[in-house]
Amino acid sequence: MNKTGWKTSRENRFYGTNVWISEKRIDNVIQLIESNDSAITDLKIVVYDSRNKGS
């Protein structure tokens, strides 16, 4: 993530704990969906790219 220029929401570098927490949150959502036989009807993922600010 750091090599590609990504920053945390506070404009800092990523460290192992940042990545681990993100992966854990994604895993929790996947487990929740799978355990409830849920269907996603509307999903929106937003990625903010700070390199394009002001463009």
mmCIF entry with sequence, helices, sheets and N, C-alpha, C, O atoms, coordinates in Angstrom:
data_MODEL
# 
_entry.id   MODEL 
# 
_entity.id                         1 
_entity.type                       polymer 
_entity.pdbx_number_of_molecules   1 
# 
_entity_poly.entity_id                      1 
_entity_poly.type                           'polypeptide(L)' 
_entity_poly.nstd_linkage                   no 
_entity_poly.nstd_monomer                   no 
_entity_poly.pdbx_seq_one_letter_code       MNKTGWKTSRENRFYGTNVWISEKRIDNVIQLIESNDSAITDLKIVVYDSRNKGS 
_entity_poly.pdbx_seq_one_letter_code_can   MNKTGWKTSRENRFYGTNVWISEKRIDNVIQLIESNDSAITDLKIVVYDSRNKGS 
_entity_poly.pdbx_strand_id                 A 
# 
loop_
_entity_poly_seq.entity_id 
_entity_poly_seq.num 
_entity_poly_seq.mon_id 
_entity_poly_seq.hetero 
1 1  MET n 
1 2  ASN n 
1 3  LYS n 
1 4  THR n 
1 5  GLY n 
1 6  TRP n 
1 7  LYS n 
1 8  THR n 
1 9  SER n 
1 10 ARG n 
1 11 GLU n 
1 12 ASN n 
1 13 ARG n 
1 14 PHE n 
1 15 TYR n 
1 16 GLY n 
1 17 THR n 
1 18 ASN n 
1 19 VAL n 
1 20 TRP n 
1 21 ILE n 
1 22 SER n 
1 23 GLU n 
1 24 LYS n 
1 25 ARG n 
1 26 ILE n 
1 27 ASP n 
1 28 ASN n 
1 29 VAL n 
1 30 ILE n 
1 31 GLN n 
1 32 LEU n 
1 33 ILE n 
1 34 GLU n 
1 35 SER n 
1 36 ASN n 
1 37 ASP n 
1 38 SER n 
1 39 ALA n 
1 40 ILE n 
1 41 THR n 
1 42 ASP n 
1 43 LEU n 
1 44 LYS n 
1 45 ILE n 
1 46 VAL n 
1 47 VAL n 
1 48 TYR n 
1 49 ASP n 
1 50 SER n 
1 51 ARG n 
1 52 ASN n 
1 53 LYS n 
1 54 GLY n 
1 55 SER n 
# 
_struct_asym.id          A 
_struct_asym.entity_id   1 
# 
loop_
_struct_conf.conf_type_id 
_struct_conf.id 
_struct_conf.pdbx_PDB_helix_id 
_struct_conf.beg_label_comp_id 
_struct_conf.beg_label_asym_id 
_struct_conf.beg_label_seq_id 
_struct_conf.pdbx_beg_PDB_ins_code 
_struct_conf.end_label_comp_id 
_struct_conf.end_label_asym_id 
_struct_conf.end_label_seq_id 
_struct_conf.pdbx_end_PDB_ins_code 
_struct_conf.beg_auth_comp_id 
_struct_conf.beg_auth_asym_id 
_struct_conf.beg_auth_seq_id 
_struct_conf.end_auth_comp_id 
_struct_conf.end_auth_asym_id 
_struct_conf.end_auth_seq_id 
_struct_conf.pdbx_PDB_helix_class 
_struct_conf.details 
_struct_conf.pdbx_PDB_helix_length 
HELX_P HELX_P1 AA1 GLY A 16 ? SER A 35 ? GLY A 16 SER A 35 1 ? 20 
HELX_P HELX_P2 AA2 SER A 50 ? ASN A 52 ? SER A 50 ASN A 52 5 ? 3  
# 
_struct_conf_type.id          HELX_P 
_struct_conf_type.criteria    ? 
_struct_conf_type.reference   ? 
# 
loop_
_atom_site.group_PDB 
_atom_site.id 
_atom_site.type_symbol 
_atom_site.label_atom_id 
_atom_site.label_alt_id 
_atom_site.label_comp_id 
_atom_site.label_asym_id 
_atom_site.label_entity_id 
_atom_site.label_seq_id 
_atom_site.pdbx_PDB_ins_code 
_atom_site.Cartn_x 
_atom_site.Cartn_y 
_atom_site.Cartn_z 
_atom_site.occupancy 
_atom_site.B_iso_or_equiv 
_atom_site.pdbx_formal_charge 
_atom_site.auth_seq_id 
_atom_site.auth_comp_id 
_atom_site.auth_asym_id 
_atom_site.auth_atom_id 
_atom_site.pdbx_PDB_model_num 
ATOM 1   N N  . MET A 1 1  ? 0.829   -1.185  0.000   1.00 0.00 ? 1  MET A N  1 
ATOM 2   C CA . MET A 1 1  ? 0.000   0.000   0.000   1.00 0.00 ? 1  MET A CA 1 
ATOM 3   C C  . MET A 1 1  ? 0.879   1.257   0.000   1.00 0.00 ? 1  MET A C  1 
ATOM 4   O O  . MET A 1 1  ? 0.605   2.224   -0.711  1.00 0.00 ? 1  MET A O  1 
ATOM 5   N N  . ASN A 1 2  ? 1.921   1.221   0.798   1.00 0.00 ? 2  ASN A N  1 
ATOM 6   C CA . ASN A 1 2  ? 2.822   2.374   0.835   1.00 0.00 ? 2  ASN A CA 1 
ATOM 7   C C  . ASN A 1 2  ? 3.520   2.575   -0.504  1.00 0.00 ? 2  ASN A C  1 
ATOM 8   O O  . ASN A 1 2  ? 3.702   3.710   -0.944  1.00 0.00 ? 2  ASN A O  1 
ATOM 9   N N  . LYS A 1 3  ? 3.916   1.466   -1.163  1.00 0.00 ? 3  LYS A N  1 
ATOM 10  C CA . LYS A 1 3  ? 4.623   1.555   -2.437  1.00 0.00 ? 3  LYS A CA 1 
ATOM 11  C C  . LYS A 1 3  ? 3.760   2.164   -3.532  1.00 0.00 ? 3  LYS A C  1 
ATOM 12  O O  . LYS A 1 3  ? 4.276   2.806   -4.447  1.00 0.00 ? 3  LYS A O  1 
ATOM 13  N N  . THR A 1 4  ? 2.447   1.964   -3.444  1.00 0.00 ? 4  THR A N  1 
ATOM 14  C CA . THR A 1 4  ? 1.551   2.506   -4.466  1.00 0.00 ? 4  THR A CA 1 
ATOM 15  C C  . THR A 1 4  ? 1.084   3.920   -4.144  1.00 0.00 ? 4  THR A C  1 
ATOM 16  O O  . THR A 1 4  ? 0.355   4.533   -4.924  1.00 0.00 ? 4  THR A O  1 
ATOM 17  N N  . GLY A 1 5  ? 1.511   4.443   -2.978  1.00 0.00 ? 5  GLY A N  1 
ATOM 18  C CA . GLY A 1 5  ? 1.154   5.812   -2.632  1.00 0.00 ? 5  GLY A CA 1 
ATOM 19  C C  . GLY A 1 5  ? -0.096  5.949   -1.794  1.00 0.00 ? 5  GLY A C  1 
ATOM 20  O O  . GLY A 1 5  ? -0.546  7.066   -1.538  1.00 0.00 ? 5  GLY A O  1 
ATOM 21  N N  . TRP A 1 6  ? -0.669  4.839   -1.361  1.00 0.00 ? 6  TRP A N  1 
ATOM 22  C CA . TRP A 1 6  ? -1.857  4.912   -0.513  1.00 0.00 ? 6  TRP A CA 1 
ATOM 23  C C  . TRP A 1 6  ? -1.475  5.446   0.855   1.00 0.00 ? 6  TRP A C  1 
ATOM 24  O O  . TRP A 1 6  ? -0.362  5.224   1.332   1.00 0.00 ? 6  TRP A O  1 
ATOM 25  N N  . LYS A 1 7  ? -2.406  6.151   1.483   1.00 0.00 ? 7  LYS A N  1 
ATOM 26  C CA . LYS A 1 7  ? -2.216  6.681   2.830   1.00 0.00 ? 7  LYS A CA 1 
ATOM 27  C C  . LYS A 1 7  ? -3.412  6.288   3.676   1.00 0.00 ? 7  LYS A C  1 
ATOM 28  O O  . LYS A 1 7  ? -4.479  5.967   3.153   1.00 0.00 ? 7  LYS A O  1 
ATOM 29  N N  . THR A 1 8  ? -3.224  6.315   4.986   1.00 0.00 ? 8  THR A N  1 
ATOM 30  C CA . THR A 1 8  ? -4.341  6.061   5.886   1.00 0.00 ? 8  THR A CA 1 
ATOM 31  C C  . THR A 1 8  ? -5.299  7.257   5.816   1.00 0.00 ? 8  THR A C  1 
ATOM 32  O O  . THR A 1 8  ? -5.011  8.250   5.149   1.00 0.00 ? 8  THR A O  1 
ATOM 33  N N  . SER A 1 9  ? -6.414  7.155   6.493   1.00 0.00 ? 9  SER A N  1 
ATOM 34  C CA . SER A 1 9  ? -7.389  8.249   6.473   1.00 0.00 ? 9  SER A CA 1 
ATOM 35  C C  . SER A 1 9  ? -6.822  9.533   7.087   1.00 0.00 ? 9  SER A C  1 
ATOM 36  O O  . SER A 1 9  ? -7.347  10.624  6.864   1.00 0.00 ? 9  SER A O  1 
ATOM 37  N N  . ARG A 1 10 ? -5.750  9.388   7.858   1.00 0.00 ? 10 ARG A N  1 
ATOM 38  C CA . ARG A 1 10 ? -5.105  10.556  8.467   1.00 0.00 ? 10 ARG A CA 1 
ATOM 39  C C  . ARG A 1 10 ? -3.821  10.938  7.741   1.00 0.00 ? 10 ARG A C  1 
ATOM 40  O O  . ARG A 1 10 ? -2.966  11.636  8.286   1.00 0.00 ? 10 ARG A O  1 
ATOM 41  N N  . GLU A 1 11 ? -3.699  10.464  6.490   1.00 0.00 ? 11 GLU A N  1 
ATOM 42  C CA . GLU A 1 11 ? -2.574  10.808  5.625   1.00 0.00 ? 11 GLU A CA 1 
ATOM 43  C C  . GLU A 1 11 ? -1.224  10.267  6.120   1.00 0.00 ? 11 GLU A C  1 
ATOM 44  O O  . GLU A 1 11 ? -0.182  10.865  5.852   1.00 0.00 ? 11 GLU A O  1 
ATOM 45  N N  . ASN A 1 12 ? -1.243  9.143   6.839   1.00 0.00 ? 12 ASN A N  1 
ATOM 46  C CA . ASN A 1 12 ? -0.017  8.531   7.327   1.00 0.00 ? 12 ASN A CA 1 
ATOM 47  C C  . ASN A 1 12 ? 0.330   7.296   6.506   1.00 0.00 ? 12 ASN A C  1 
ATOM 48  O O  . ASN A 1 12 ? -0.448  6.862   5.656   1.00 0.00 ? 12 ASN A O  1 
ATOM 49  N N  . ARG A 1 13 ? 1.515   6.734   6.774   1.00 0.00 ? 13 ARG A N  1 
ATOM 50  C CA . ARG A 1 13 ? 1.934   5.486   6.148   1.00 0.00 ? 13 ARG A CA 1 
ATOM 51  C C  . ARG A 1 13 ? 1.134   4.329   6.732   1.00 0.00 ? 13 ARG A C  1 
ATOM 52  O O  . ARG A 1 13 ? 0.601   4.427   7.837   1.00 0.00 ? 13 ARG A O  1 
ATOM 53  N N  . PHE A 1 14 ? 1.056   3.236   5.984   1.00 0.00 ? 14 PHE A N  1 
ATOM 54  C CA . PHE A 1 14 ? 0.453   2.021   6.496   1.00 0.00 ? 14 PHE A CA 1 
ATOM 55  C C  . PHE A 1 14 ? 1.502   1.204   7.228   1.00 0.00 ? 14 PHE A C  1 
ATOM 56  O O  . PHE A 1 14 ? 2.643   1.093   6.780   1.00 0.00 ? 14 PHE A O  1 
ATOM 57  N N  . TYR A 1 15 ? 1.116   0.644   8.337   1.00 0.00 ? 15 TYR A N  1 
ATOM 58  C CA . TYR A 1 15 ? 1.954   -0.276  9.088   1.00 0.00 ? 15 TYR A CA 1 
ATOM 59  C C  . TYR A 1 15 ? 1.209   -1.600  9.186   1.00 0.00 ? 15 TYR A C  1 
ATOM 60  O O  . TYR A 1 15 ? 0.029   -1.679  8.844   1.00 0.00 ? 15 TYR A O  1 
ATOM 61  N N  . GLY A 1 16 ? 1.887   -2.623  9.645   1.00 0.00 ? 16 GLY A N  1 
ATOM 62  C CA . GLY A 1 16 ? 1.295   -3.955  9.714   1.00 0.00 ? 16 GLY A CA 1 
ATOM 63  C C  . GLY A 1 16 ? -0.032  -3.995  10.433  1.00 0.00 ? 16 GLY A C  1 
ATOM 64  O O  . GLY A 1 16 ? -0.946  -4.708  10.017  1.00 0.00 ? 16 GLY A O  1 
ATOM 65  N N  . THR A 1 17 ? -0.150  -3.229  11.517  1.00 0.00 ? 17 THR A N  1 
ATOM 66  C CA . THR A 1 17 ? -1.401  -3.243  12.273  1.00 0.00 ? 17 THR A CA 1 
ATOM 67  C C  . THR A 1 17 ? -2.553  -2.632  11.473  1.00 0.00 ? 17 THR A C  1 
ATOM 68  O O  . THR A 1 17 ? -3.693  -3.082  11.584  1.00 0.00 ? 17 THR A O  1 
ATOM 69  N N  . ASN A 1 18 ? -2.259  -1.606  10.666  1.00 0.00 ? 18 ASN A N  1 
ATOM 70  C CA . ASN A 1 18 ? -3.307  -1.009  9.831   1.00 0.00 ? 18 ASN A CA 1 
ATOM 71  C C  . ASN A 1 18 ? -3.867  -2.036  8.855   1.00 0.00 ? 18 ASN A C  1 
ATOM 72  O O  . ASN A 1 18 ? -5.080  -2.148  8.677   1.00 0.00 ? 18 ASN A O  1 
ATOM 73  N N  . VAL A 1 19 ? -2.969  -2.777  8.232   1.00 0.00 ? 19 VAL A N  1 
ATOM 74  C CA . VAL A 1 19 ? -3.377  -3.785  7.249   1.00 0.00 ? 19 VAL A CA 1 
ATOM 75  C C  . VAL A 1 19 ? -4.122  -4.909  7.940   1.00 0.00 ? 19 VAL A C  1 
ATOM 76  O O  . VAL A 1 19 ? -5.150  -5.367  7.442   1.00 0.00 ? 19 VAL A O  1 
ATOM 77  N N  . TRP A 1 20 ? -3.616  -5.364  9.088   1.00 0.00 ? 20 TRP A N  1 
ATOM 78  C CA . TRP A 1 20 ? -4.246  -6.457  9.816   1.00 0.00 ? 20 TRP A CA 1 
ATOM 79  C C  . TRP A 1 20 ? -5.668  -6.079  10.236  1.00 0.00 ? 20 TRP A C  1 
ATOM 80  O O  . TRP A 1 20 ? -6.587  -6.887  10.101  1.00 0.00 ? 20 TRP A O  1 
ATOM 81  N N  . ILE A 1 21 ? -5.853  -4.872  10.737  1.00 0.00 ? 21 ILE A N  1 
ATOM 82  C CA . ILE A 1 21 ? -7.186  -4.418  11.161  1.00 0.00 ? 21 ILE A CA 1 
ATOM 83  C C  . ILE A 1 21 ? -8.135  -4.368  9.967   1.00 0.00 ? 21 ILE A C  1 
ATOM 84  O O  . ILE A 1 21 ? -9.291  -4.774  10.079  1.00 0.00 ? 21 ILE A O  1 
ATOM 85  N N  . SER A 1 22 ? -7.658  -3.876  8.830   1.00 0.00 ? 22 SER A N  1 
ATOM 86  C CA . SER A 1 22 ? -8.503  -3.807  7.630   1.00 0.00 ? 22 SER A CA 1 
ATOM 87  C C  . SER A 1 22 ? -8.915  -5.203  7.190   1.00 0.00 ? 22 SER A C  1 
ATOM 88  O O  . SER A 1 22 ? -10.082 -5.438  6.874   1.00 0.00 ? 22 SER A O  1 
ATOM 89  N N  . GLU A 1 23 ? -7.966  -6.128  7.170   1.00 0.00 ? 23 GLU A N  1 
ATOM 90  C CA . GLU A 1 23 ? -8.283  -7.505  6.785   1.00 0.00 ? 23 GLU A CA 1 
ATOM 91  C C  . GLU A 1 23 ? -9.273  -8.127  7.759   1.00 0.00 ? 23 GLU A C  1 
ATOM 92  O O  . GLU A 1 23 ? -10.194 -8.825  7.336   1.00 0.00 ? 23 GLU A O  1 
ATOM 93  N N  . LYS A 1 24 ? -9.101  -7.887  9.048   1.00 0.00 ? 24 LYS A N  1 
ATOM 94  C CA . LYS A 1 24 ? -9.992  -8.427  10.072  1.00 0.00 ? 24 LYS A CA 1 
ATOM 95  C C  . LYS A 1 24 ? -11.419 -7.906  9.870   1.00 0.00 ? 24 LYS A C  1 
ATOM 96  O O  . LYS A 1 24 ? -12.377 -8.671  9.984   1.00 0.00 ? 24 LYS A O  1 
ATOM 97  N N  . ARG A 1 25 ? -11.564 -6.617  9.573   1.00 0.00 ? 25 ARG A N  1 
ATOM 98  C CA . ARG A 1 25 ? -12.890 -6.041  9.357   1.00 0.00 ? 25 ARG A CA 1 
ATOM 99  C C  . ARG A 1 25 ? -13.566 -6.660  8.138   1.00 0.00 ? 25 ARG A C  1 
ATOM 100 O O  . ARG A 1 25 ? -14.760 -6.958  8.168   1.00 0.00 ? 25 ARG A O  1 
ATOM 101 N N  . ILE A 1 26 ? -12.801 -6.851  7.070   1.00 0.00 ? 26 ILE A N  1 
ATOM 102 C CA . ILE A 1 26 ? -13.353 -7.468  5.860   1.00 0.00 ? 26 ILE A CA 1 
ATOM 103 C C  . ILE A 1 26 ? -13.777 -8.900  6.154   1.00 0.00 ? 26 ILE A C  1 
ATOM 104 O O  . ILE A 1 26 ? -14.855 -9.325  5.737   1.00 0.00 ? 26 ILE A O  1 
ATOM 105 N N  . ASP A 1 27 ? -12.935 -9.652  6.873   1.00 0.00 ? 27 ASP A N  1 
ATOM 106 C CA . ASP A 1 27 ? -13.279 -11.026 7.247   1.00 0.00 ? 27 ASP A CA 1 
ATOM 107 C C  . ASP A 1 27 ? -14.548 -11.080 8.074   1.00 0.00 ? 27 ASP A C  1 
ATOM 108 O O  . ASP A 1 27 ? -15.379 -11.966 7.872   1.00 0.00 ? 27 ASP A O  1 
ATOM 109 N N  . ASN A 1 28 ? -14.715 -10.140 9.012   1.00 0.00 ? 28 ASN A N  1 
ATOM 110 C CA . ASN A 1 28 ? -15.919 -10.104 9.846   1.00 0.00 ? 28 ASN A CA 1 
ATOM 111 C C  . ASN A 1 28 ? -17.172 -9.878  9.013   1.00 0.00 ? 28 ASN A C  1 
ATOM 112 O O  . ASN A 1 28 ? -18.203 -10.502 9.264   1.00 0.00 ? 28 ASN A O  1 
ATOM 113 N N  . VAL A 1 29 ? -17.095 -9.004  8.039   1.00 0.00 ? 29 VAL A N  1 
ATOM 114 C CA . VAL A 1 29 ? -18.245 -8.733  7.175   1.00 0.00 ? 29 VAL A CA 1 
ATOM 115 C C  . VAL A 1 29 ? -18.579 -9.977  6.351   1.00 0.00 ? 29 VAL A C  1 
ATOM 116 O O  . VAL A 1 29 ? -19.748 -10.336 6.211   1.00 0.00 ? 29 VAL A O  1 
ATOM 117 N N  . ILE A 1 30 ? -17.561 -10.628 5.810   1.00 0.00 ? 30 ILE A N  1 
ATOM 118 C CA . ILE A 1 30 ? -17.784 -11.835 5.011   1.00 0.00 ? 30 ILE A CA 1 
ATOM 119 C C  . ILE A 1 30 ? -18.416 -12.922 5.861   1.00 0.00 ? 30 ILE A C  1 
ATOM 120 O O  . ILE A 1 30 ? -19.356 -13.578 5.414   1.00 0.00 ? 30 ILE A O  1 
ATOM 121 N N  . GLN A 1 31 ? -17.923 -13.129 7.078   1.00 0.00 ? 31 GLN A N  1 
ATOM 122 C CA . GLN A 1 31 ? -18.502 -14.137 7.966   1.00 0.00 ? 31 GLN A CA 1 
ATOM 123 C C  . GLN A 1 31 ? -19.948 -13.813 8.302   1.00 0.00 ? 31 GLN A C  1 
ATOM 124 O O  . GLN A 1 31 ? -20.787 -14.712 8.350   1.00 0.00 ? 31 GLN A O  1 
ATOM 125 N N  . LEU A 1 32 ? -20.247 -12.561 8.531   1.00 0.00 ? 32 LEU A N  1 
ATOM 126 C CA . LEU A 1 32 ? -21.615 -12.148 8.847   1.00 0.00 ? 32 LEU A CA 1 
ATOM 127 C C  . LEU A 1 32 ? -22.548 -12.449 7.684   1.00 0.00 ? 32 LEU A C  1 
ATOM 128 O O  . LEU A 1 32 ? -23.649 -12.962 7.884   1.00 0.00 ? 32 LEU A O  1 
ATOM 129 N N  . ILE A 1 33 ? -22.117 -12.138 6.489   1.00 0.00 ? 33 ILE A N  1 
ATOM 130 C CA . ILE A 1 33 ? -22.932 -12.385 5.303   1.00 0.00 ? 33 ILE A CA 1 
ATOM 131 C C  . ILE A 1 33 ? -23.152 -13.875 5.103   1.00 0.00 ? 33 ILE A C  1 
ATOM 132 O O  . ILE A 1 33 ? -24.275 -14.308 4.841   1.00 0.00 ? 33 ILE A O  1 
ATOM 133 N N  . GLU A 1 34 ? -22.091 -14.663 5.224   1.00 0.00 ? 34 GLU A N  1 
ATOM 134 C CA . GLU A 1 34 ? -22.194 -16.105 5.002   1.00 0.00 ? 34 GLU A CA 1 
ATOM 135 C C  . GLU A 1 34 ? -23.022 -16.793 6.078   1.00 0.00 ? 34 GLU A C  1 
ATOM 136 O O  . GLU A 1 34 ? -23.748 -17.740 5.774   1.00 0.00 ? 34 GLU A O  1 
ATOM 137 N N  . SER A 1 35 ? -22.932 -16.349 7.313   1.00 0.00 ? 35 SER A N  1 
ATOM 138 C CA . SER A 1 35 ? -23.637 -17.011 8.409   1.00 0.00 ? 35 SER A CA 1 
ATOM 139 C C  . SER A 1 35 ? -25.137 -16.758 8.379   1.00 0.00 ? 35 SER A C  1 
ATOM 140 O O  . SER A 1 35 ? -25.903 -17.545 8.935   1.00 0.00 ? 35 SER A O  1 
ATOM 141 N N  . ASN A 1 36 ? -25.562 -15.699 7.756   1.00 0.00 ? 36 ASN A N  1 
ATOM 142 C CA . ASN A 1 36 ? -26.980 -15.355 7.723   1.00 0.00 ? 36 ASN A CA 1 
ATOM 143 C C  . ASN A 1 36 ? -27.641 -15.676 6.396   1.00 0.00 ? 36 ASN A C  1 
ATOM 144 O O  . ASN A 1 36 ? -28.789 -15.292 6.174   1.00 0.00 ? 36 ASN A O  1 
ATOM 145 N N  . ASP A 1 37 ? -26.948 -16.364 5.518   1.00 0.00 ? 37 ASP A N  1 
ATOM 146 C CA . ASP A 1 37 ? -27.478 -16.633 4.180   1.00 0.00 ? 37 ASP A CA 1 
ATOM 147 C C  . ASP A 1 37 ? -28.041 -15.358 3.570   1.00 0.00 ? 37 ASP A C  1 
ATOM 148 O O  . ASP A 1 37 ? -29.095 -15.369 2.933   1.00 0.00 ? 37 ASP A O  1 
ATOM 149 N N  . SER A 1 38 ? -27.334 -14.279 3.771   1.00 0.00 ? 38 SER A N  1 
ATOM 150 C CA . SER A 1 38 ? -27.773 -12.978 3.273   1.00 0.00 ? 38 SER A CA 1 
ATOM 151 C C  . SER A 1 38 ? -27.447 -12.821 1.803   1.00 0.00 ? 38 SER A C  1 
ATOM 152 O O  . SER A 1 38 ? -26.582 -13.505 1.255   1.00 0.00 ? 38 SER A O  1 
ATOM 153 N N  . ALA A 1 39 ? -28.153 -11.915 1.193   1.00 0.00 ? 39 ALA A N  1 
ATOM 154 C CA . ALA A 1 39 ? -27.866 -11.552 -0.193  1.00 0.00 ? 39 ALA A CA 1 
ATOM 155 C C  . ALA A 1 39 ? -27.602 -10.059 -0.233  1.00 0.00 ? 39 ALA A C  1 
ATOM 156 O O  . ALA A 1 39 ? -28.355 -9.263  0.327   1.00 0.00 ? 39 ALA A O  1 
ATOM 157 N N  . ILE A 1 40 ? -26.540 -9.700  -0.893  1.00 0.00 ? 40 ILE A N  1 
ATOM 158 C CA . ILE A 1 40 ? -26.230 -8.283  -1.042  1.00 0.00 ? 40 ILE A CA 1 
ATOM 159 C C  . ILE A 1 40 ? -27.008 -7.775  -2.241  1.00 0.00 ? 40 ILE A C  1 
ATOM 160 O O  . ILE A 1 40 ? -26.831 -8.256  -3.360  1.00 0.00 ? 40 ILE A O  1 
ATOM 161 N N  . THR A 1 41 ? -27.869 -6.799  -1.997  1.00 0.00 ? 41 THR A N  1 
ATOM 162 C CA . THR A 1 41 ? -28.666 -6.268  -3.089  1.00 0.00 ? 41 THR A CA 1 
ATOM 163 C C  . THR A 1 41 ? -28.107 -4.942  -3.601  1.00 0.00 ? 41 THR A C  1 
ATOM 164 O O  . THR A 1 41 ? -28.333 -4.568  -4.752  1.00 0.00 ? 41 THR A O  1 
ATOM 165 N N  . ASP A 1 42 ? -27.384 -4.241  -2.746  1.00 0.00 ? 42 ASP A N  1 
ATOM 166 C CA . ASP A 1 42 ? -26.821 -2.960  -3.146  1.00 0.00 ? 42 ASP A CA 1 
ATOM 167 C C  . ASP A 1 42 ? -25.522 -2.767  -2.379  1.00 0.00 ? 42 ASP A C  1 
ATOM 168 O O  . ASP A 1 42 ? -25.529 -2.699  -1.150  1.00 0.00 ? 42 ASP A O  1 
ATOM 169 N N  . LEU A 1 43 ? -24.416 -2.678  -3.094  1.00 0.00 ? 43 LEU A N  1 
ATOM 170 C CA . LEU A 1 43 ? -23.116 -2.536  -2.464  1.00 0.00 ? 43 LEU A CA 1 
ATOM 171 C C  . LEU A 1 43 ? -22.356 -1.414  -3.137  1.00 0.00 ? 43 LEU A C  1 
ATOM 172 O O  . LEU A 1 43 ? -22.272 -1.341  -4.363  1.00 0.00 ? 43 LEU A O  1 
ATOM 173 N N  . LYS A 1 44 ? -21.810 -0.551  -2.321  1.00 0.00 ? 44 LYS A N  1 
ATOM 174 C CA . LYS A 1 44 ? -21.017 0.557   -2.850  1.00 0.00 ? 44 LYS A CA 1 
ATOM 175 C C  . LYS A 1 44 ? -19.707 0.614   -2.079  1.00 0.00 ? 44 LYS A C  1 
ATOM 176 O O  . LYS A 1 44 ? -19.704 0.712   -0.852  1.00 0.00 ? 44 LYS A O  1 
ATOM 177 N N  . ILE A 1 45 ? -18.597 0.552   -2.801  1.00 0.00 ? 45 ILE A N  1 
ATOM 178 C CA . ILE A 1 45 ? -17.282 0.666   -2.199  1.00 0.00 ? 45 ILE A CA 1 
ATOM 179 C C  . ILE A 1 45 ? -16.651 1.945   -2.739  1.00 0.00 ? 45 ILE A C  1 
ATOM 180 O O  . ILE A 1 45 ? -16.550 2.139   -3.951  1.00 0.00 ? 45 ILE A O  1 
ATOM 181 N N  . VAL A 1 46 ? -16.235 2.801   -1.835  1.00 0.00 ? 46 VAL A N  1 
ATOM 182 C CA . VAL A 1 46 ? -15.652 4.074   -2.221  1.00 0.00 ? 46 VAL A CA 1 
ATOM 183 C C  . VAL A 1 46 ? -14.193 4.075   -1.793  1.00 0.00 ? 46 VAL A C  1 
ATOM 184 O O  . VAL A 1 46 ? -13.876 3.809   -0.634  1.00 0.00 ? 46 VAL A O  1 
ATOM 185 N N  . VAL A 1 47 ? -13.316 4.373   -2.728  1.00 0.00 ? 47 VAL A N  1 
ATOM 186 C CA . VAL A 1 47 ? -11.891 4.491   -2.442  1.00 0.00 ? 47 VAL A CA 1 
ATOM 187 C C  . VAL A 1 47 ? -11.491 5.925   -2.761  1.00 0.00 ? 47 VAL A C  1 
ATOM 188 O O  . VAL A 1 47 ? -11.612 6.386   -3.896  1.00 0.00 ? 47 VAL A O  1 
ATOM 189 N N  . TYR A 1 48 ? -11.017 6.610   -1.746  1.00 0.00 ? 48 TYR A N  1 
ATOM 190 C CA . TYR A 1 48 ? -10.581 7.978   -1.938  1.00 0.00 ? 48 TYR A CA 1 
ATOM 191 C C  . TYR A 1 48 ? -9.104  7.984   -2.293  1.00 0.00 ? 48 TYR A C  1 
ATOM 192 O O  . TYR A 1 48 ? -8.291  7.374   -1.598  1.00 0.00 ? 48 TYR A O  1 
ATOM 193 N N  . ASP A 1 49 ? -8.762  8.659   -3.354  1.00 0.00 ? 49 ASP A N  1 
ATOM 194 C CA . ASP A 1 49 ? -7.382  8.743   -3.813  1.00 0.00 ? 49 ASP A CA 1 
ATOM 195 C C  . ASP A 1 49 ? -6.873  10.149  -3.522  1.00 0.00 ? 49 ASP A C  1 
ATOM 196 O O  . ASP A 1 49 ? -7.210  11.096  -4.233  1.00 0.00 ? 49 ASP A O  1 
ATOM 197 N N  . SER A 1 50 ? -6.072  10.281  -2.488  1.00 0.00 ? 50 SER A N  1 
ATOM 198 C CA . SER A 1 50 ? -5.602  11.603  -2.063  1.00 0.00 ? 50 SER A CA 1 
ATOM 199 C C  . SER A 1 50 ? -4.653  12.224  -3.080  1.00 0.00 ? 50 SER A C  1 
ATOM 200 O O  . SER A 1 50 ? -4.402  13.428  -3.027  1.00 0.00 ? 50 SER A O  1 
ATOM 201 N N  . ARG A 1 51 ? -4.118  11.424  -4.010  1.00 0.00 ? 51 ARG A N  1 
ATOM 202 C CA . ARG A 1 51 ? -3.213  11.974  -5.021  1.00 0.00 ? 51 ARG A CA 1 
ATOM 203 C C  . ARG A 1 51 ? -3.951  12.868  -6.007  1.00 0.00 ? 51 ARG A C  1 
ATOM 204 O O  . ARG A 1 51 ? -3.318  13.670  -6.693  1.00 0.00 ? 51 ARG A O  1 
ATOM 205 N N  . ASN A 1 52 ? -5.276  12.754  -6.096  1.00 0.00 ? 52 ASN A N  1 
ATOM 206 C CA . ASN A 1 52 ? -6.053  13.531  -7.052  1.00 0.00 ? 52 ASN A CA 1 
ATOM 207 C C  . ASN A 1 52 ? -6.817  14.666  -6.391  1.00 0.00 ? 52 ASN A C  1 
ATOM 208 O O  . ASN A 1 52 ? -7.766  15.187  -6.977  1.00 0.00 ? 52 ASN A O  1 
ATOM 209 N N  . LYS A 1 53 ? -6.432  15.057  -5.198  1.00 0.00 ? 53 LYS A N  1 
ATOM 210 C CA . LYS A 1 53 ? -7.132  16.161  -4.521  1.00 0.00 ? 53 LYS A CA 1 
ATOM 211 C C  . LYS A 1 53 ? -7.006  17.437  -5.336  1.00 0.00 ? 53 LYS A C  1 
ATOM 212 O O  . LYS A 1 53 ? -5.933  17.779  -5.834  1.00 0.00 ? 53 LYS A O  1 
ATOM 213 N N  . GLY A 1 54 ? -8.104  18.115  -5.455  1.00 0.00 ? 54 GLY A N  1 
ATOM 214 C CA . GLY A 1 54 ? -8.096  19.382  -6.161  1.00 0.00 ? 54 GLY A CA 1 
ATOM 215 C C  . GLY A 1 54 ? -8.180  19.264  -7.669  1.00 0.00 ? 54 GLY A C  1 
ATOM 216 O O  . GLY A 1 54 ? -8.120  20.273  -8.372  1.00 0.00 ? 54 GLY A O  1 
ATOM 217 N N  . SER A 1 55 ? -8.316  18.057  -8.175  1.00 0.00 ? 55 SER A N  1 
ATOM 218 C CA . SER A 1 55 ? -8.412  17.871  -9.630  1.00 0.00 ? 55 SER A CA 1 
ATOM 219 C C  . SER A 1 55 ? -9.826  18.012  -10.100 1.00 0.00 ? 55 SER A C  1 
ATOM 220 O O  . SER A 1 55 ? -10.096 17.886  -11.295 1.00 0.00 ? 55 SER A O  1 
# 
